Amino acid sequence: MSEQKIIAVAGATGAQGGGAARAILADSESGFAVRALTRNPDSPAARELAALGAEVVQADFYDEPSVHKAFEGAYGAFLVTNFWAHGSAEKEIEEINVLVRAAKAAGLRHVVWSTLEDTRELLPLEDERMPVLQGKYNVPHFDAKGEANDLFRQAGVPTTFLNTTFFFQGFLTQMGPQRGEDGVLTLTLPLENGKLMAGVDVADIGRTAFAVLKGGAPFVGQTVNLAGDHLTGDQYAEKLAAALGEPVRFQSVPYDVFRTFGIPAADELGNMFQYYGDFDQEFTGARDLDKVRELNPALKSFDDWLAENASQIKVS
C-alpha cells in the first residue's frame, strides 16, 4: 500500500466524489489508493467506502486546517464543491479557495477539478435576456465554479478542468415526468423544441476523472468536456416512454414562465436552460461524445442509464 499514490477525494460520500472513489477502488491494478474526505466519517456512506478499502478522514471546507491535513502526503485529488448545499456562489468560492490553498500547500501533483463554464464569458451581465442573480451571476452554480478555475491556475496547482453537465439523475427528482390532468406522463422542461441538451450519468464524472488521473501529466492544464448523450426534449421523452412502458410527451416551457414556477431555484434553473439553448453550439458542441468515450469506454448513454435506473423514476 505504501507504494500506491494517494488520491484525496473531496465530497467522497456525495454523488460525484463517491463515484470517483468507487472508480479508483474498483481497479486494484491502478497504483492509486483512495483517501476519502467527509465531514462525518461515521456515516453509512463513509463506512461503506472504508469497507471497500478507502482511508476515510474527517475534513470540512469550513475548517481549513482539516483540509490541509487531509491532503498531506497525497499525490493528487478529485475536487468538487456542492453549491446546492447552501445555494450561495459567494460561499462556494470561499470553499474553492480553501481547496486551492490546501492543494498548493500539499504540493499535489495532479488535481481533477469538477467544474462548469462561466456563462458570463458568452453572456455579459449587461445582456438583458435573463435576470442577474445574487448580484453578479447569470447561473450562480456555473459561474462560481468557472470563475474559480483561475484560482487553480494562479496558484500553480497542476489541474485538469472537468466540465460537467446536466445529470440524468435529475429525472429521478423534480425534472422527471409528471402525470398531466389528462393522465398522460409529461416531461416539462424549459428546453426549446429541437434544441439538444447534454446529459451525463453522475457516476461517469468519477469514472472520467479516474481516467484523467491515470493519464497523468498530459492532462494537466487541459479541459475535458463531459457528456454521455445529446438529446432533444422529444428524444428524452421518447426514451423515457420506452423505458417506462407508457407514452411520455415533451412540453417545452418558455424560460420566463419556468422562472416563475414554485420549485426550488426556478430562476437559476431557468437561466441554466436558457444558456443551454442560446449557446448550444458552444456548450453542447464542446462535448464530443466519441472523444469522451475514448477516455472512458464505460460512458453511459441515456439508454444505458435508463436500463439501470428507470425503475426508480417515480410516477403516479
C-alpha positions as CSV (number, residue, x, y, z in Angstrom):
1,M,0.0,0.0,0.0
2,S,2.9,2.4,0.7
3,E,3.8,2.3,-3.0
4,Q,0.4,3.5,-4.1
5,K,-0.3,7.1,-5.0
6,I,-2.9,8.5,-2.7
7,I,-5.8,10.4,-4.3
8,A,-7.7,12.6,-1.9
9,V,-11.4,12.7,-2.9
10,A,-13.4,15.6,-1.7
11,G,-17.1,15.0,-1.0
12,A,-16.5,11.3,-1.0
13,T,-19.9,10.5,0.4
14,G,-21.7,12.5,-2.3
15,A,-22.6,11.6,-5.8
16,Q,-19.6,12.9,-7.7
17,G,-16.9,12.2,-5.0
18,G,-18.5,8.8,-4.3
19,G,-18.3,7.9,-8.0
20,A,-14.6,8.9,-8.2
21,A,-13.8,6.9,-5.1
22,R,-15.6,3.8,-6.3
23,A,-14.0,4.0,-9.7
24,I,-10.5,4.1,-8.2
25,L,-11.2,1.4,-5.6
26,A,-12.7,-0.9,-8.3
27,D,-9.3,-1.1,-10.1
28,S,-6.8,-2.8,-7.8
29,E,-4.1,-2.5,-10.5
30,S,-4.3,1.3,-10.9
31,G,-1.5,2.1,-8.4
32,F,-3.8,4.5,-6.7
33,A,-5.3,4.5,-3.2
34,V,-8.3,6.5,-2.0
35,R,-8.3,8.9,0.9
36,A,-12.0,9.8,1.3
37,L,-12.7,13.2,2.7
38,T,-16.0,13.6,4.6
39,R,-17.5,15.7,7.3
40,N,-18.8,12.6,9.0
41,P,-16.6,9.5,8.9
42,D,-19.2,7.6,10.9
43,S,-21.9,8.0,8.2
44,P,-23.2,4.8,6.5
45,A,-21.7,6.1,3.1
46,A,-18.3,6.7,4.7
47,R,-18.3,3.2,6.4
48,E,-19.2,1.7,3.0
49,L,-16.2,3.3,1.4
50,A,-14.0,2.2,4.2
51,A,-15.2,-1.4,3.7
52,L,-14.2,-1.1,0.0
53,G,-10.7,-0.1,1.0
54,A,-10.7,3.6,1.3
55,E,-8.9,5.5,4.0
56,V,-11.7,7.7,5.4
57,V,-10.7,11.0,7.0
58,Q,-12.6,13.9,8.6
59,A,-12.4,17.2,6.7
60,D,-14.6,20.2,6.5
61,F,-14.3,23.1,4.0
62,Y,-15.1,25.4,6.9
63,D,-12.3,24.0,9.0
64,E,-9.3,24.8,6.7
65,P,-6.6,23.0,8.8
66,S,-8.6,19.8,8.5
67,V,-8.4,20.0,4.7
68,H,-4.7,20.8,4.7
69,K,-4.2,17.7,6.9
70,A,-6.3,15.5,4.6
71,F,-4.2,16.5,1.6
72,E,-0.8,15.8,3.3
73,G,1.2,13.1,1.5
74,A,-1.3,12.8,-1.3
75,Y,-0.3,12.5,-4.9
76,G,-3.4,14.0,-6.4
77,A,-7.1,14.8,-5.7
78,F,-10.6,14.8,-7.2
79,L,-12.2,18.1,-6.0
80,V,-15.8,19.1,-6.1
81,T,-18.0,21.5,-4.2
82,N,-21.7,21.3,-3.6
83,F,-23.4,24.6,-4.5
84,W,-26.8,23.2,-3.6
85,A,-25.8,22.6,0.0
86,H,-26.2,26.3,0.6
87,G,-27.2,27.9,-2.7
88,S,-24.6,30.7,-2.4
89,A,-22.0,31.4,-5.1
90,E,-20.0,33.5,-2.6
91,K,-19.8,30.6,-0.2
92,E,-18.8,28.2,-3.0
93,I,-15.9,30.4,-4.0
94,E,-14.8,30.6,-0.3
95,E,-14.8,26.7,-0.3
96,I,-12.9,26.5,-3.5
97,N,-10.3,29.0,-2.1
98,V,-9.8,26.6,0.8
99,L,-9.3,23.6,-1.6
100,V,-6.8,25.6,-3.7
101,R,-4.7,26.7,-0.7
102,A,-4.6,23.2,0.7
103,A,-3.7,21.7,-2.7
104,K,-0.9,24.2,-3.2
105,A,0.4,23.7,0.3
106,A,0.4,19.9,0.0
107,G,2.2,20.1,-3.4
108,L,-0.4,17.9,-5.1
109,R,0.9,16.7,-8.5
110,H,-2.4,16.4,-10.3
111,V,-5.9,17.7,-9.4
112,V,-9.1,17.0,-11.3
113,W,-11.5,19.8,-10.6
114,S,-15.2,19.2,-11.3
115,T,-16.3,22.5,-12.8
116,L,-18.6,24.2,-15.3
117,E,-18.4,27.1,-17.8
118,D,-18.6,30.7,-16.6
119,T,-21.7,31.7,-18.6
120,R,-20.7,35.4,-18.4
121,E,-17.9,34.8,-20.9
122,L,-20.6,34.4,-23.6
123,L,-23.4,36.3,-21.9
124,P,-22.3,39.6,-20.3
125,L,-24.4,40.7,-17.3
126,E,-25.5,43.7,-19.3
127,D,-27.4,41.4,-21.7
128,E,-31.0,41.6,-20.5
129,R,-32.2,38.3,-21.9
130,M,-32.1,36.7,-18.4
131,P,-32.2,38.1,-14.8
132,V,-28.9,38.7,-12.9
133,L,-28.8,36.6,-9.8
134,Q,-27.0,37.0,-6.5
135,G,-25.8,40.4,-7.7
136,K,-23.3,39.3,-10.4
137,Y,-24.2,36.0,-11.9
138,N,-26.3,34.5,-14.6
139,V,-26.2,30.9,-13.4
140,P,-24.5,31.1,-10.0
141,H,-23.7,27.3,-9.7
142,F,-22.0,27.5,-13.2
143,D,-20.4,30.9,-12.9
144,A,-18.8,30.5,-9.4
145,K,-17.1,27.3,-10.5
146,G,-16.0,28.7,-13.8
147,E,-14.7,31.9,-12.2
148,A,-12.7,29.8,-9.7
149,N,-10.9,27.9,-12.4
150,D,-8.4,30.8,-12.4
151,L,-7.7,30.3,-8.7
152,F,-6.1,26.9,-9.5
153,R,-4.1,28.4,-12.4
154,Q,-2.9,31.4,-10.4
155,A,-1.8,29.2,-7.5
156,G,0.1,27.0,-9.9
157,V,-1.8,23.9,-8.9
158,P,-1.4,21.2,-11.7
159,T,-5.1,20.9,-12.6
160,T,-7.4,19.2,-15.2
161,F,-10.7,21.1,-15.6
162,L,-13.5,18.6,-16.0
163,N,-16.6,20.4,-17.3
164,T,-19.7,18.5,-16.3
165,T,-23.4,19.0,-17.4
166,F,-27.0,18.1,-16.6
167,F,-27.2,14.9,-14.6
168,F,-29.5,12.1,-15.8
169,Q,-30.3,11.7,-12.1
170,G,-32.4,14.9,-12.4
171,F,-35.1,12.8,-14.0
172,L,-35.4,11.0,-10.7
173,T,-36.3,14.2,-8.9
174,Q,-38.1,17.4,-9.9
175,M,-37.1,17.2,-13.6
176,G,-38.8,13.8,-14.1
177,P,-42.1,13.3,-16.0
178,Q,-45.3,14.1,-14.2
179,R,-48.8,12.9,-15.0
180,G,-50.9,15.6,-16.7
181,E,-54.5,16.4,-16.0
182,D,-55.4,14.1,-18.9
183,G,-53.4,11.2,-17.4
184,V,-50.5,11.3,-19.8
185,L,-47.0,11.5,-18.5
186,T,-45.5,14.8,-19.4
187,L,-41.8,15.9,-19.4
188,T,-42.0,19.6,-18.8
189,L,-38.7,21.5,-19.4
190,P,-37.6,25.0,-20.4
191,L,-35.9,23.5,-23.4
192,E,-36.7,24.8,-26.9
193,N,-38.1,22.3,-29.4
194,G,-35.3,20.8,-31.4
195,K,-32.5,22.0,-29.2
196,L,-30.1,19.4,-27.8
197,M,-29.4,19.1,-24.1
198,A,-26.2,17.4,-23.0
199,G,-26.7,15.0,-20.1
200,V,-24.5,12.6,-18.2
201,D,-24.7,9.8,-15.6
202,V,-23.2,11.4,-12.5
203,A,-21.1,8.2,-11.9
204,D,-19.3,9.0,-15.2
205,I,-17.8,12.1,-13.7
206,G,-15.9,9.8,-11.3
207,R,-15.0,7.3,-14.0
208,T,-13.8,10.0,-16.3
209,A,-11.8,11.7,-13.5
210,F,-10.1,8.4,-12.7
211,A,-9.2,8.0,-16.4
212,V,-7.7,11.5,-16.4
213,L,-5.7,10.7,-13.2
214,K,-4.4,7.6,-14.9
215,G,-3.5,9.6,-18.0
216,G,-1.3,11.8,-15.8
217,A,0.8,14.8,-16.9
218,P,-0.5,15.2,-20.5
219,F,-3.9,16.2,-19.0
220,V,-2.5,18.9,-16.7
221,G,-3.8,22.3,-17.8
222,Q,-6.3,20.7,-20.1
223,T,-10.1,21.0,-20.1
224,V,-12.2,17.8,-20.6
225,N,-15.8,18.5,-21.6
226,L,-18.0,15.7,-20.4
227,A,-21.4,14.4,-21.5
228,G,-23.0,10.9,-22.1
229,D,-25.6,11.9,-24.6
230,H,-27.0,14.9,-26.5
231,L,-30.8,14.7,-27.0
232,T,-33.8,16.9,-27.7
233,G,-36.7,17.2,-25.4
234,D,-38.8,14.9,-27.7
235,Q,-36.0,12.3,-27.7
236,Y,-35.7,12.3,-23.9
237,A,-39.5,11.8,-23.7
238,E,-39.4,9.1,-26.3
239,K,-36.7,7.1,-24.5
240,L,-38.4,7.6,-21.1
241,A,-41.7,6.3,-22.7
242,A,-39.9,3.2,-23.9
243,A,-38.3,2.6,-20.5
244,L,-41.5,3.2,-18.5
245,G,-43.8,1.3,-20.9
246,E,-46.3,4.1,-21.5
247,P,-46.4,7.3,-23.5
248,V,-44.4,10.4,-22.4
249,R,-44.9,13.7,-24.1
250,F,-42.5,16.6,-24.1
251,Q,-43.8,20.0,-23.2
252,S,-41.5,23.0,-23.9
253,V,-42.0,25.8,-21.4
254,P,-40.8,29.4,-22.1
255,Y,-37.8,30.3,-20.0
256,D,-39.6,33.3,-18.4
257,V,-42.6,31.1,-17.5
258,F,-40.4,28.4,-15.9
259,R,-38.6,31.0,-13.8
260,T,-42.0,31.7,-12.1
261,F,-42.6,28.1,-11.2
262,G,-42.8,27.4,-7.5
263,I,-40.0,24.9,-7.4
264,P,-36.6,25.4,-5.7
265,A,-34.1,27.6,-7.7
266,A,-36.6,28.0,-10.6
267,D,-34.9,31.3,-11.6
268,E,-31.5,29.7,-11.6
269,L,-32.6,26.6,-13.5
270,G,-34.5,28.7,-16.0
271,N,-31.3,30.7,-16.6
272,M,-29.3,27.5,-17.0
273,F,-31.6,26.0,-19.6
274,Q,-31.6,29.3,-21.5
275,Y,-27.8,29.2,-21.5
276,Y,-28.1,25.6,-22.9
277,G,-30.4,26.8,-25.6
278,D,-28.9,30.1,-26.5
279,F,-25.4,28.8,-26.6
280,D,-26.0,25.2,-27.7
281,Q,-23.2,25.3,-30.3
282,E,-20.6,26.4,-27.7
283,F,-21.9,24.3,-24.8
284,T,-23.2,21.0,-26.3
285,G,-20.9,21.4,-29.2
286,A,-17.9,21.3,-26.9
287,R,-18.9,17.9,-25.5
288,D,-17.6,15.4,-28.1
289,L,-19.1,12.1,-27.1
290,D,-16.7,10.0,-29.1
291,K,-13.8,11.7,-27.5
292,V,-15.1,11.2,-24.0
293,R,-15.8,7.5,-24.8
294,E,-12.2,7.1,-25.8
295,L,-11.2,8.3,-22.4
296,N,-14.0,6.5,-20.5
297,P,-15.2,3.4,-22.5
298,A,-17.8,2.7,-19.8
299,L,-19.5,6.1,-20.6
300,K,-23.3,5.6,-20.3
301,S,-25.7,6.9,-22.9
302,F,-29.2,7.9,-21.7
303,D,-30.5,4.4,-22.9
304,D,-27.8,2.7,-20.8
305,W,-28.7,4.9,-17.8
306,L,-32.4,4.2,-18.2
307,A,-31.8,0.4,-18.4
308,E,-30.4,0.6,-14.9
309,N,-32.5,3.4,-13.3
310,A,-35.9,3.6,-14.9
311,S,-37.4,1.6,-12.1
312,Q,-36.5,4.4,-9.7
313,I,-38.5,7.1,-11.7
314,K,-41.5,7.8,-9.5
315,V,-44.7,8.4,-11.5
316,S,-48.2,8.4,-10.0
